[in-house]
């Protein structure tokens, strides 16, 4: 679905009322393949939401799987933000 939406012009860098972009939400809910796709499409892996949380922080905090966290770490995300 994400691929299809982006194919038709959806902008994954748009943010919601809490400052979260698509990559924040994908990381937060453990959607590793979507996180990988968004990174491949150039999304900022170190972008902070309005609470200062990065996708890595959300992945470590909210998911029950280590997969999104591990994936983000392979892309040299900053672990010292916040």
Secondary structure, DSSP 8 states (H G I E B T S, - for coil): -HHHHHHTT--TT---TTS--HHHHHHHTT-HHHHHHHHHTT--TT---TTS--HHHHHHHH-SSSHHHHHHHHTT--SS--
